[in-house]
Amino acid sequence: QVQLVESGGGLVQPGGSLRLSCVASGFNFTTSAMRWYRQAPGKERRKVASITPSGDIPYEHDGAVLGRFTISSDNPKNSVYLQMNSLEPAATAVYYCNAEDSGYNYWGQGTQVTVSS
C-alpha cells in the first residue's frame, strides 16, 4: 500500500521558515520522481519543486520560489523535504507531496501552511 505522509506545516510569520517532510512507503522511492505541490484557496494546484532521489535528473524549483525554497531527499529514510525560507503571505496554501513511479501518481493528504502576522 502506497503512503505519502506529510508533516511540518503550521502558522508562521512573514519572513519565517518551515521545513516540510514527506515519508514515502509502498513503492520504489529510489527510482521515483518526487514533487511538492501547493494549492492556495480558490487556485489550482501548482508544482513547487521536484527531485529524483536517484539523482539522475537535476532538481527543479518553480520560479516563484527560486532561492527561497529547497527540495531535498534522504534515500535511507525514504523521505523528501521542502525547506521554505523568507516566507510570504502568498505562500499560504495546502502543500502536497506527490510521487510518480512506474507511470503511477500518488498523493499525500496535504499539510497546511499559513503565513500571517
C-alpha positions as a Markdown table, in Angstrom:
| # | Residue | x | y | z |
|---|---|---|---|---|
| 1 | Gln | 0.0 | 0.0 | 0.0 |
| 2 | Val | 1.4 | 3.3 | -1.1 |
| 3 | Gln | 1.6 | 6.0 | 1.6 |
| 4 | Leu | 2.9 | 9.6 | 1.5 |
| 5 | Val | 2.7 | 11.2 | 4.9 |
| 6 | Glu | 3.4 | 14.9 | 5.1 |
| 7 | Ser | 4.3 | 16.9 | 8.2 |
| 8 | Gly | 5.8 | 20.2 | 9.2 |
| 9 | Gly | 3.1 | 22.7 | 8.2 |
| 10 | Gly | 1.8 | 25.3 | 10.5 |
| 11 | Leu | 1.4 | 29.0 | 11.2 |
| 12 | Val | 4.5 | 31.2 | 10.6 |
| 13 | Gln | 5.0 | 34.9 | 10.5 |
| 14 | Pro | 6.2 | 36.6 | 7.3 |
| 15 | Gly | 9.9 | 36.2 | 6.8 |
| 16 | Gly | 9.9 | 32.9 | 8.8 |
| 17 | Ser | 10.9 | 29.4 | 7.8 |
| 18 | Leu | 9.3 | 26.0 | 7.8 |
| 19 | Arg | 10.5 | 22.6 | 6.8 |
| 20 | Leu | 8.0 | 20.2 | 5.3 |
| 21 | Ser | 8.7 | 16.4 | 5.4 |
| 22 | Cys | 7.2 | 13.6 | 3.4 |
| 23 | Val | 7.8 | 10.0 | 4.3 |
| 24 | Ala | 7.1 | 7.5 | 1.5 |
| 25 | Ser | 6.3 | 3.8 | 1.5 |
| 26 | Gly | 4.9 | 1.1 | -0.7 |
| 27 | Phe | 6.8 | 1.9 | -3.9 |
| 28 | Asn | 10.4 | 2.1 | -5.1 |
| 29 | Phe | 11.5 | 5.5 | -3.7 |
| 30 | Thr | 14.9 | 5.5 | -5.4 |
| 31 | Thr | 13.5 | 5.2 | -8.9 |
| 32 | Ser | 10.6 | 7.6 | -8.4 |
| 33 | Ala | 10.2 | 11.2 | -9.1 |
| 34 | Met | 9.1 | 13.2 | -6.0 |
| 35 | Arg | 7.4 | 16.6 | -6.1 |
| 36 | Trp | 5.9 | 19.2 | -3.9 |
| 37 | Tyr | 2.7 | 20.9 | -5.0 |
| 38 | Arg | 0.7 | 23.6 | -3.3 |
| 39 | Gln | -2.8 | 24.8 | -3.6 |
| 40 | Ala | -3.9 | 28.2 | -2.4 |
| 41 | Pro | -7.6 | 28.9 | -1.7 |
| 42 | Gly | -9.5 | 29.3 | -4.9 |
| 43 | Lys | -6.5 | 28.5 | -7.1 |
| 44 | Glu | -5.3 | 25.4 | -9.0 |
| 45 | Arg | -2.7 | 23.1 | -7.6 |
| 46 | Arg | 0.7 | 24.1 | -8.7 |
| 47 | Lys | 4.1 | 22.3 | -8.7 |
| 48 | Val | 6.6 | 23.9 | -6.4 |
| 49 | Ala | 9.6 | 21.7 | -6.7 |
| 50 | Ser | 10.7 | 18.2 | -8.0 |
| 51 | Ile | 13.6 | 15.8 | -7.4 |
| 52 | Thr | 14.6 | 12.3 | -8.4 |
| 53 | Pro | 16.1 | 10.5 | -5.4 |
| 54 | Ser | 18.4 | 8.7 | -7.8 |
| 55 | Gly | 19.9 | 12.0 | -8.7 |
| 56 | Asp | 19.8 | 11.3 | -12.4 |
| 57 | Ile | 17.6 | 14.3 | -13.1 |
| 58 | Pro | 18.6 | 17.7 | -11.6 |
| 59 | Tyr | 16.1 | 19.0 | -9.1 |
| 60 | Glu | 13.9 | 21.9 | -10.1 |
| 61 | His | 12.1 | 24.7 | -8.3 |
| 62 | Asp | 9.3 | 26.9 | -9.6 |
| 63 | Gly | 10.4 | 30.4 | -10.4 |
| 64 | Ala | 8.2 | 31.8 | -7.8 |
| 65 | Val | 10.1 | 30.1 | -5.0 |
| 66 | Leu | 13.6 | 30.0 | -6.5 |
| 67 | Gly | 16.2 | 31.0 | -4.0 |
| 68 | Arg | 13.9 | 30.7 | -1.0 |
| 69 | Phe | 12.6 | 27.0 | -1.2 |
| 70 | Thr | 14.9 | 24.0 | -1.4 |
| 71 | Ile | 13.8 | 20.4 | -2.1 |
| 72 | Ser | 16.0 | 17.5 | -0.9 |
| 73 | Ser | 15.7 | 13.8 | -0.3 |
| 74 | Asp | 17.1 | 11.3 | 2.2 |
| 75 | Asn | 17.1 | 8.0 | 0.5 |
| 76 | Pro | 17.7 | 5.7 | 3.5 |
| 77 | Lys | 14.7 | 7.4 | 5.2 |
| 78 | Asn | 12.5 | 7.3 | 2.0 |
| 79 | Ser | 11.9 | 11.0 | 2.7 |
| 80 | Val | 11.7 | 14.2 | 0.8 |
| 81 | Tyr | 11.8 | 17.6 | 2.3 |
| 82 | Leu | 10.9 | 21.2 | 1.4 |
| 83 | Gln | 12.9 | 23.8 | 3.2 |
| 84 | Met | 11.0 | 27.1 | 3.0 |
| 85 | Asn | 12.7 | 30.3 | 3.9 |
| 86 | Ser | 11.7 | 34.0 | 3.8 |
| 87 | Leu | 8.0 | 33.0 | 3.7 |
| 88 | Glu | 5.5 | 35.5 | 2.4 |
| 89 | Pro | 1.7 | 35.5 | 2.8 |
| 90 | Ala | 1.4 | 34.4 | -0.8 |
| 91 | Ala | 2.9 | 31.1 | 0.2 |
| 92 | Thr | -0.2 | 30.3 | 2.3 |
| 93 | Ala | -1.6 | 27.0 | 0.8 |
| 94 | Val | -2.0 | 23.4 | 1.4 |
| 95 | Tyr | 1.2 | 21.6 | 0.4 |
| 96 | Tyr | 1.1 | 18.2 | -1.1 |
| 97 | Cys | 3.7 | 15.5 | -1.6 |
| 98 | Asn | 3.5 | 13.7 | -4.9 |
| 99 | Ala | 5.3 | 10.6 | -6.2 |
| 100 | Glu | 5.4 | 9.2 | -9.7 |
| 101 | Asp | 6.7 | 5.7 | -10.0 |
| 102 | Ser | 6.3 | 3.3 | -13.0 |
| 103 | Gly | 3.6 | 5.5 | -14.6 |
| 104 | Tyr | 1.5 | 5.8 | -11.4 |
| 105 | Asn | 0.9 | 9.0 | -9.5 |
| 106 | Tyr | 0.4 | 9.1 | -5.7 |
| 107 | Trp | -0.6 | 12.0 | -3.4 |
| 108 | Gly | -0.3 | 12.7 | 0.3 |
| 109 | Gln | -3.1 | 14.1 | 2.3 |
| 110 | Gly | -1.5 | 17.6 | 2.4 |
| 111 | Thr | -0.3 | 19.9 | 5.1 |
| 112 | Gln | -1.5 | 23.4 | 5.7 |
| 113 | Val | 1.0 | 26.3 | 5.6 |
| 114 | Thr | -0.3 | 29.7 | 6.8 |
| 115 | Val | 1.9 | 32.7 | 6.6 |
| 116 | Ser | 0.4 | 35.6 | 8.6 |
| 117 | Ser | 1.3 | 38.1 | 11.2 |
